[in-house]
């Protein structure tokens, strides 16, 4: 899969968040109908109980019409140097 332009991890390796850029249609509780969603992607550094660090991709979905928060998703990203490669095999 192609690397995202402009998004880099601390090790200057490309990170990828599946589904990024996909604007879906979901039910907005404020508008009370199915609307387009605005997706915002942020990357957050996390640390585990054993001291290992990682990167988490956080996607938030807001209604395009009224701006109401609808939902969010979190997905762990592979660290460069862990498991050999930062690319996922599909």
Order of alpha helices (4+ residues) and beta strands (2+ residues): beta-beta-beta-beta
